[in-house]
Amino acid sequence: MPEAIWISFAFVIGLLVKGIGLPPLVGYLAAGFVLSGLAANTEITAEPTDVLAHIAHLGVLLLLFTVGLKLKLRSIVSPEVIGGSLLHFAITCVVFAPGLYLLFDLDWTTALMLAIALSFSSTVLAAKVLESKRELRAFHGRVAIGILIMQDLIALVVMSLAAGKTPSEWALIVFGLPLLRPLLYKLLDASGHDELLVLLGLLLALVVGGLGFEAVGLSSELGALVFGAMLANHPRSQELAKSLWSVKEIFLVGFFLQIGIGGLPDQQALIFAVVAALLLPLKGILFYFLLLGFRLRARSSFLTSLSLTNYSEFGLIVASIALPEWLIPLAITVSLSFVISAPLNRFAHSLFEKLSPRIVRFESKKRHPDEQPISLGDTRILVMGMGRTGTATYDWLQPHEPKIMGLDSDPAKMEKHQQEGRNVVFADAEDNTFWQGLHMPALQSVVLAMNDIEGKLIAARMLRKLGFEGYIVAHTMYADEAEKIRIAGADEAYLTMSETGVALASHLMDKSGLQTAQVRNPV
């Protein structure tokens, strides 16, 4: 049974690659190449099959569906995201296409398609790197993810054009799909939190979106993305994305295995990958100066650019449709870029500190609105992190202390609180520059209500480092984390579940009029 051997190789090599800090998909590609090499000298079977091709296609559809679930207009409708992504795409194609044409003696169409494939950055690598450093919601993290979503949309347009399908007259039905959104919302609400939720995602991505769009002559990839985007504004869209994450990753293993099993790289493929790797710094430098042009600070521009300095698995998906003969060279190129990019991103902040004297001078004197230094003015109580706990704290304190302010690193959440009348502003507690520009002349107390422990530790340390002598209180789920928060500078850290139990008991006493039981002496 060849599939059992393939799975074993994919797991073992993926595990080894993960152990050195690289994404497992590099291991899956390597497993495919190893199997292809062994097949030439042993009895191991390693040939692309219809089953493997089908699994790979399902993985691509699920990837696009989950991209659609993140496709909120507010995440991409900003000058630095739209302008930065489109300008980078155009400049890369204009520069890379002639270079590839001359260097590898290609026709113009092939050179242009290769330039397009190399213009994209890896959504998988960037998202995992930012998530591991808890920077997905930081300003530079949001800009990077926005640019990646724009690139995914560009890739989808290219894939649709390259597929060359002619839509039927029934394709006009697509324009009426927004009318189905209320029905889709009800289905998502009714699906609960278990296997029905996963099945709903598979139904929409693979059946309704994939097969449905193919039936009317449109790209199945487009269908998966559209149905994902239709659910993007639902409160449970991210829960659906998380429930599909493992299924998508398993199917994508088939996509990367299929590439490797397709054949070993020849000399031209290796030369192409090395040349593309040497050009990788140009990609990051271009992103850096484009983002500076949109008034981002040097630090934000550098961190965003570094997370985008790699080549994309989406380039492989585009190549699988438009340039199947270049799939193996591009696979080697993407893997090599991951080997370079992953370690650099791990030390991104220390790299910026070393390079900042040389690169900060290019920074614009005008600042982006999201990066202005913040002053707390006459604020006496500060709530950091406006999730459920932070919001409840703010609402309880506000009638007693009008000089209260909330901070949150999620702009959408900040806007929602402002619309509801709360004094909440954008700030990222994990951004050192925020603390450098912070003014808090009247501050007396701080509540640390962020979700992650790292943010609470940084905030407690920085407040004490800046000379704040007032009261700092935090909440956490675990006793060991509470101790770390106290050591970092907080006066007290309470266990969330314990305090919830105390609050419930207090409500019970208040509502029922119960009194503390008195112990009677026996007669």
Secondary structure, 3 states (H helix, E strand, C coil): CHHHHHHHHHHHHHHHHHHCCCCHHHHHHHHHHHHHHHHCCCCCCCCCCHHHHHHHHHHHHHHHHHHHHCCCHHHHCCHHHHHHHHHHHHHHHHHHHHHHHHHCCCCHHHHHHHHHHHHCCCHHHHHHHHHHCCCCCCHHHHHHHHHHHHHHHHHHHHHHHHHCCCCCHHHHHHHHHHHHHHHHHHHHHHCCCCHHHHHHHHHHHHHHHHHHHHHCCCCHHHHHHHHHHHCCCCCCHHHHHHHHHHHHHHHHHHHHHHHHHCCCCCHHHHHHHHHHHHHHHHHHHHHHHHHHHCCCCHHHHHHHHHHCCCCCHHHHHHHHHHCHHHHHHHHHHHHHHHHHHHHHHHCHHHHHHHHHHHHHHHCCCCCCHHHCCCECCCCCEEEECCCHHHHHHHHHHCCCCCCEEEEECCHHHHHHHHHCCCCEEECCCCCHHHHHCCECCCCCEEEECCCCHHHHHHHHHHHHHCCCCCEEEEEECCHHHHHHHHHHCCCEEEEHHHHHHHHHHHHHHHHHCCCCCCCCCCC
